[in-house]
C-alpha cells in the first residue's frame, strides 16, 4: 500500500520566507564570499523565497574556479553541470 502525501504549500512558502531561513542563506553566501577573497560580493534578495548570490570577477572563475572552490571550502555541495 502506498502512502499518500500532501504538501502544505503555504507552510513551505512560510518556511522558505522566514527570517531564520533568510539568515541561514545570507550567512552561507557571506561565508562563500569570504572564502572567494577580494573582489567577491554578496547580494541578498527575495524572489518567492529568500535568496542570495555571490559574485566574483568572471576571469577568476574562468581561469581558477574561484567560486566553485570557495563554495566547496564553505562546506556546500557543488555539482558541475556537464553540457
N, C-alpha and C positions, 0 to 999 in steps of 0.2 A: 504494500500500500504506500502510495506517495503522500508526503506531507504537503499541505497547501500553505504557501507563504504569501502574505500580503504585506507589501511595503507601505509604510506610513510616509508618504511623500512629503507631507507638511512637516513631519517630525524630522526627516532627513534634512530638509531645507533649513529648519531651525538650527540644527546642529552645525551644518556647514556655514551658517552665517553667525554663529555665536562668537562672543568676544574671546572665549578660550581657544577656539579653532583659529581665529584671526591671529591671536598671539603666537600660537604654535607655528603657523605658516610663516609669519613675519620673522620669528626667531630663526627658523630654518634658513630663510632667504639671507638674513644677515650673516649667519654662520658661513654659508657658501661664499658670500661676498668677501668676508674676511679671509677665507682660505684662498680665494682667487687673487687677492692682493690689490695693489694700487690700480686705479682705473675701473674697478668694479663698482657698480651702482645698484641700488635696490629700489624698486618701485612697488609700493603696496597699493592694491586696488581691490575693488569688489565687482564681480560680474553677478552671476546667480549664486555665487559663493565667495568666500574670502580667498584672495589670491595675492601672489607676489611674484615678481620677476627679478632676475639678476642679469644685469647687462655688463658685458666686457667688450673691449675693442675686438672687432671681428678678426683681425690679424692674429691676436693672441690665441683665439680658439682654433683658427685655421692652421696655424703653424705648430702650436704646442698643446692643444686640447685643454687649455687652462680651465674652462668652465666644467668640463666633464671631470677632470681631476679634482677640482675643488668640491664638487658635489659628492664625489666618492669619499674624499677626505673628511667631509662633514657627516658621513655616515648614511648618505642617501643611496638608494639603489639606482643605478644608471644602466639603461639598456639602449644600446645604439641601434637605431633603425637602419636596416640594410635595404637600399633601394636599387 
